[in-house]
Amino acid sequence: MPSHDDLIDDAPEQAAPPAAKRARAPAAKTSARDGRVLGQPGFVLHSYPYKETSLIIDMFTRDHGRVGLVAKGAKRPFSKLRGVLQTFQPLSVSWSGKSELRTLIDAEWVGGMLPLERTALLCGFYLNELLVKLLARDDRHPALFDHYVSTLNQLAHGEPAQIVLRKFERALLKETGVAADLSRSTVTRSRLELERLYVVDPERGAREAGAGEVWPVVLGKTLLDMEREDYTDPATQAQSKQLMRFLLAHHLGGQPLNTRQILIDLMQL
């Protein structure tokens, strides 16, 4: 397996060049010759140290999906990147290279969003962990990026976390192509009945519940509400929580969600 050194474009470790006059970034540009991308909207999902003064960044971008970037010199005391590469901060990022890990050229804070605090901050880390574990690298999802921005804004403004998270979880499964239609039975193809009980096969969709089911059993109304993104009914909130936990566990293939467990312990989300 290649090391990080083998995956990073060969360039001397140095701080990013000085930023141009701070302003809202123009539309991103890409050069096919050297894989250079300029002014791409993005958010830091996760970062960890690399060598003595650098970071490896998992960045979620609007037009390029999840990309791995090396921020050379970002840990140096006077690096302009040191205070910029923070989670939940809207950024305009530029990078170069065609390897699995590109080289970060520049990152500028765009602004315009409230910071996350307390429980909303934990919820934000949960969103980031889902994206890191469920999104493939370099798989663009502009609609999901916009939904992520909207979700952060809703959390920052105190919207009910249970509802906000359920909507994002469902959007994530839809965007990655693994969300089945919850409005019709996979057996009869007929529309679900409100008061009938169903289970959801993670690979196929809803079917009528039988005796001794080991999967979560939910009302047809809950599944229809989820399709409409209507979580006003407390029963829908409770049943959708259990269902989404089951579906995410399946698609994660047994990978634990560390932030999910923290949230469960704190507030049973």
PAKE-147297 format. One record per residue (C-alpha): y, z, x; chain; residue number from 1. Coordinates in nm, 4 decimals. Last residue first. Layout:
# PAKE-147297
         v         w         u  kette   nr
         Y         Z         X      A  NUM
...
//
This chain:
# PAKE-147297
         v         w         u  kette   nr
    1.1604    1.8861   -3.0950      A  269
    1.0235    2.2430   -3.1073      A  268
    1.3439    2.4063   -2.9864      A  267
    1.2999    2.5545   -2.6419      A  266
    0.9257    2.5267   -2.5735      A  265
    0.9066    2.1802   -2.7243      A  264
    1.2109    2.0735   -2.5230      A  263
    1.0539    2.1951   -2.1991      A  262
    0.7285    2.0191   -2.2882      A  261
    0.9138    1.6953   -2.3514      A  260
    1.0924    1.7251   -2.0178      A  259
    0.7630    1.7223   -1.8292      A  258
    0.6126    1.4268   -2.0114      A  257
    0.2518    1.4151   -1.8965      A  256
    0.0856    1.0838   -1.8070      A  255
   -0.2310    1.0499   -2.0175      A  254
   -0.2090    0.6782   -2.0773      A  253
    0.1610    0.6816   -2.1564      A  252
    0.0894    0.4554   -2.4539      A  251
   -0.1457    0.7103   -2.6086      A  250
    0.0793    1.0093   -2.5421      A  249
    0.3697    0.8178   -2.6961      A  248
    0.1721    0.7505   -3.0130      A  247
    0.0616    1.1141   -3.0548      A  246
    0.4078    1.2623   -2.9945      A  245
    0.5503    0.9983   -3.2266      A  244
    0.3131    1.1057   -3.5052      A  243
    0.3800    1.4774   -3.4662      A  242
    0.7577    1.4292   -3.4763      A  241
    0.7287    1.1750   -3.7596      A  240
    0.5501    1.4358   -3.9725      A  239
    0.8176    1.7028   -3.9312      A  238
    1.1188    1.4743   -3.9738      A  237
    0.9624    1.2908   -4.2676      A  236
    0.8894    1.6224   -4.4387      A  235
    1.2519    1.7290   -4.3801      A  234
    1.3707    1.4118   -4.5646      A  233
    1.6904    1.2746   -4.4067      A  232
    1.5011    1.0775   -4.1444      A  231
    1.5791    0.7245   -4.2643      A  230
    1.5239    0.4756   -3.9820      A  229
    1.4057    0.2215   -4.2434      A  228
    1.0686    0.1770   -4.0707      A  227
    1.0547    0.5525   -4.0197      A  226
    1.1165    0.6122   -4.3917      A  225
    0.8294    0.3769   -4.4775      A  224
    0.6021    0.5723   -4.2428      A  223
    0.7052    0.9066   -4.3911      A  222
    0.6692    0.7773   -4.7477      A  221
    0.3127    0.6687   -4.6746      A  220
    0.2398    1.0321   -4.6017      A  219
    0.1071    1.1365   -4.2641      A  218
   -0.2260    1.2256   -4.1039      A  217
   -0.2141    1.2780   -3.7274      A  216
   -0.5300    1.1458   -3.5549      A  215
   -0.8554    1.3458   -3.5625      A  214
   -0.9439    1.2298   -3.9149      A  213
   -1.2207    1.4297   -4.0842      A  212
   -1.2221    1.2444   -4.4149      A  211
   -1.0367    0.9137   -4.4290      A  210
   -0.6734    0.8211   -4.3926      A  209
   -0.5584    0.4812   -4.5194      A  208
   -0.4513    0.2478   -4.2422      A  207
   -0.1341    0.2107   -4.0417      A  206
   -0.0954    0.0088   -3.7222      A  205
   -0.3092   -0.1903   -3.4810      A  204
   -0.2988   -0.0567   -3.1252      A  203
   -0.1721    0.2958   -3.1843      A  202
   -0.3872    0.3284   -3.5013      A  201
   -0.1604    0.5079   -3.7458      A  200
   -0.3133    0.7443   -4.0017      A  199
   -0.2412    0.7361   -4.3727      A  198
   -0.2135    0.9585   -4.6807      A  197
   -0.1024    0.8193   -5.0171      A  196
    0.2134    0.9529   -5.1841      A  195
    0.4526    0.6680   -5.0993      A  194
    0.2072    0.3796   -5.1196      A  193
    0.2020    0.1453   -4.8208      A  192
    0.2674   -0.2241   -4.8755      A  191
   -0.0467   -0.4375   -4.8869      A  190
   -0.2004   -0.5937   -4.5762      A  189
   -0.5379   -0.4534   -4.6998      A  188
   -0.6755   -0.3238   -4.3683      A  187
   -0.3674   -0.3153   -4.1450      A  186
   -0.1820   -0.1372   -4.4233      A  185
    0.1854   -0.2256   -4.4480      A  184
    0.5205   -0.0583   -4.3744      A  183
    0.4485    0.0882   -4.0327      A  182
    0.4413   -0.2404   -3.8431      A  181
    0.2987   -0.1657   -3.4989      A  180
    0.5068   -0.0607   -3.2004      A  179
    0.3608   -0.1788   -2.8683      A  178
    0.6006   -0.4589   -2.7750      A  177
    0.8119   -0.2784   -2.5167      A  176
    1.1187   -0.3151   -2.7357      A  175
    0.9391   -0.1760   -3.0409      A  174
    0.8030    0.1243   -2.8505      A  173
    1.1504    0.2010   -2.7162      A  172
    1.3131    0.1611   -3.0578      A  171
    1.0644    0.4090   -3.2077      A  170
    1.1333    0.6650   -2.9357      A  169
    1.5083    0.6105   -2.9776      A  168
    1.5000    0.6677   -3.3524      A  167
    1.2845    0.9779   -3.3150      A  166
    1.5196    1.1154   -3.0486      A  165
    1.8333    1.0824   -3.2641      A  164
    1.6637    1.2413   -3.5657      A  163
    1.5343    1.5456   -3.3790      A  162
    1.8596    1.5807   -3.1810      A  161
    2.0839    1.6137   -3.4853      A  160
    2.4186    1.4516   -3.3853      A  159
    2.6297    1.6749   -3.1605      A  158
    2.8798    1.4218   -3.0254      A  157
    2.7130    1.4056   -2.6832      A  156
    2.3759    1.3405   -2.8490      A  155
    2.5203    1.0537   -3.0513      A  154
    2.6884    0.9050   -2.7440      A  153
    2.3684    0.9247   -2.5410      A  152
    2.1811    0.7537   -2.8258      A  151
    2.4383    0.4726   -2.8498      A  150
    2.4110    0.4064   -2.4763      A  149
    2.0300    0.4029   -2.5015      A  148
    2.0448    0.1695   -2.8027      A  147
    2.2618   -0.0716   -2.6019      A  146
    2.0067   -0.0623   -2.3191      A  145
    1.7268   -0.1159   -2.5724      A  144
    1.9009   -0.4296   -2.7007      A  143
    1.9511   -0.5546   -2.3431      A  142
    1.5823   -0.5111   -2.2533      A  141
    1.5140   -0.6904   -1.9230      A  140
    1.1802   -0.6387   -1.7492      A  139
    1.2628   -0.6006   -1.3791      A  138
    1.0449   -0.2894   -1.3385      A  137
    0.8132   -0.2039   -1.6255      A  136
    0.9443    0.0399   -1.8825      A  135
    0.7211    0.3225   -2.0094      A  134
    0.7334    0.5885   -1.7378      A  133
    1.0915    0.5509   -1.6174      A  132
    1.2243    0.4907   -1.9684      A  131
    1.0460    0.7940   -2.1142      A  130
    1.1693    1.0136   -1.8289      A  129
    1.5254    0.8980   -1.8883      A  128
    1.5089    0.9781   -2.2598      A  127
    1.3752    1.3271   -2.1799      A  126
    1.6563    1.3784   -1.9276      A  125
    1.9038    1.2970   -2.2041      A  124
    1.7357    1.5439   -2.4401      A  123
    1.7754    1.8130   -2.1755      A  122
    2.1474    1.7318   -2.1563      A  121
    2.1793    1.7404   -2.5361      A  120
    2.0276    2.0890   -2.5296      A  119
    2.3089    2.2235   -2.3101      A  118
    2.5732    1.9604   -2.2356      A  117
    2.5975    1.5841   -2.2165      A  116
    2.9249    1.4428   -2.0866      A  115
    3.1501    1.2398   -2.3201      A  114
    3.1578    0.8666   -2.2613      A  113
    3.4420    0.6239   -2.1795      A  112
    3.3940    0.6067   -1.8052      A  111
    3.3280    0.3060   -1.5828      A  110
    3.2245    0.4839   -1.2626      A  109
    3.1833    0.2377   -0.9798      A  108
    2.8760    0.1460   -0.7788      A  107
    2.8593   -0.0817   -0.4757      A  106
    2.6204   -0.2742   -0.2544      A  105
    2.2899   -0.1140   -0.3542      A  104
    2.0055   -0.2695   -0.1570      A  103
    1.7057   -0.3916   -0.3540      A  102
    1.3654   -0.2227   -0.3785      A  101
    1.0904   -0.4565   -0.5008      A  100
    1.2260   -0.7248   -0.2699      A   99
    1.4786   -0.9881   -0.3766      A   98
    1.7980   -0.8581   -0.2207      A   97
    2.1499   -0.7653   -0.3213      A   96
    2.3172   -0.5034   -0.5392      A   95
    2.6184   -0.4382   -0.7585      A   94
    2.6685   -0.1578   -1.0088      A   93
    2.9209   -0.0882   -1.2851      A   92
    2.8434    0.2603   -1.4052      A   91
    2.8208    0.4606   -1.7265      A   90
    2.7480    0.8253   -1.6340      A   89
    2.4356    0.9737   -1.7921      A   88
    2.2813    1.0569   -1.4524      A   87
    2.5023    1.0751   -1.1439      A   86
    2.5452    0.8163   -0.8696      A   85
    2.9238    0.8447   -0.8459      A   84
    2.9798    1.1686   -0.6555      A   83
    2.8008    1.0656   -0.3358      A   82
    2.8697    0.6927   -0.3740      A   81
    3.2132    0.7120   -0.2112      A   80
    3.0366    0.8454    0.1006      A   79
    3.2355    1.1222    0.2703      A   78
    2.9642    1.3857    0.3024      A   77
    2.6799    1.1381    0.3704      A   76
    2.4169    1.1466    0.0979      A   75
    2.4888    0.7899   -0.0208      A   74
    2.4352    0.6458    0.3288      A   73
    2.2226    0.3623    0.1993      A   72
    2.1755    0.3592   -0.1773      A   71
    1.8360    0.1901   -0.2075      A   70
    1.7835    0.0384   -0.5495      A   69
    1.4859    0.0127   -0.7851      A   68
    1.5492   -0.1794   -1.1056      A   67
    1.4867   -0.1040   -1.4730      A   66
    1.6134   -0.3802   -1.6970      A   65
    1.7973   -0.6752   -1.5457      A   64
    2.0617   -0.7527   -1.8094      A   63
    2.1642   -0.4070   -1.9290      A   62
    2.0698   -0.2000   -1.6292      A   61
    1.8527    0.1106   -1.5972      A   60
    1.8617    0.2320   -1.2353      A   59
    1.5859    0.4173   -1.0476      A   58
    1.7684    0.5125   -0.7303      A   57
    1.6314    0.5673   -0.3804      A   56
    1.8768    0.7760   -0.1838      A   55
    2.0122    0.7717    0.1707      A   54
    2.1315    1.0105    0.4404      A   53
    1.8256    1.1495    0.6173      A   52
    1.5434    0.9174    0.5118      A   51
    1.5229    0.8534    0.1373      A   50
    1.6079    1.1315   -0.1056      A   49
    1.5305    1.1030   -0.4773      A   48
    1.6997    0.9467   -0.7781      A   47
    1.6308    0.9165   -1.1485      A   46
    1.7623    0.7321   -1.4531      A   45
    2.0976    0.6244   -1.3085      A   44
    2.2818    0.4145   -1.5655      A   43
    2.3877    0.0496   -1.5571      A   42
    2.6372   -0.2212   -1.6437      A   41
    2.6126   -0.5003   -1.3809      A   40
    2.9252   -0.5776   -1.1786      A   39
    2.7691   -0.8048   -0.9181      A   38
    2.4097   -0.9154   -0.8673      A   37
    2.3053   -1.0711   -0.5346      A   36
    1.9551   -1.2174   -0.5282      A   35
    2.0302   -1.3883   -0.1972      A   34
    2.0451   -1.7521   -0.3025      A   33
    2.0163   -1.7064   -0.6790      A   32
    2.3587   -1.5427   -0.6931      A   31
    2.4110   -1.3321   -1.0039      A   30
    2.7306   -1.2368   -1.1846      A   29
    2.7897   -0.9463   -1.4198      A   28
    3.0692   -0.9761   -1.6758      A   27
    3.3857   -0.8060   -1.5616      A   26
    3.3941   -0.4357   -1.4726      A   25
    3.6542   -0.2112   -1.6313      A   24
    3.9053   -0.1321   -1.3641      A   23
    3.9252    0.0504   -1.0333      A   22
    4.0960   -0.1553   -0.7637      A   21
    3.8187   -0.2728   -0.5355      A   20
    3.5740   -0.0209   -0.4015      A   19
    3.5379    0.0391   -0.0300      A   18
    3.2088   -0.0902    0.1139      A   17
    2.8950    0.1176    0.0507      A   16
    2.8018    0.3597    0.3264      A   15
    2.5739    0.2401    0.6004      A   14
    2.2089    0.2029    0.6863      A   13
    2.1615   -0.1281    0.8616      A   12
    1.9969   -0.4034    0.6545      A   11
    1.6365   -0.5151    0.6186      A   10
    1.5712   -0.5383    0.2457      A    9
    1.3549   -0.2513    0.1294      A    8
    0.9901   -0.2931    0.0341      A    7
    0.8389   -0.2516    0.3800      A    6
    1.0438    0.0631    0.4455      A    5
    0.9284    0.2081    0.1119      A    4
    0.5752    0.1795    0.2449      A    3
    0.3370   -0.0977    0.1509      A    2
    0.0000    0.0000    0.0000      A    1
//
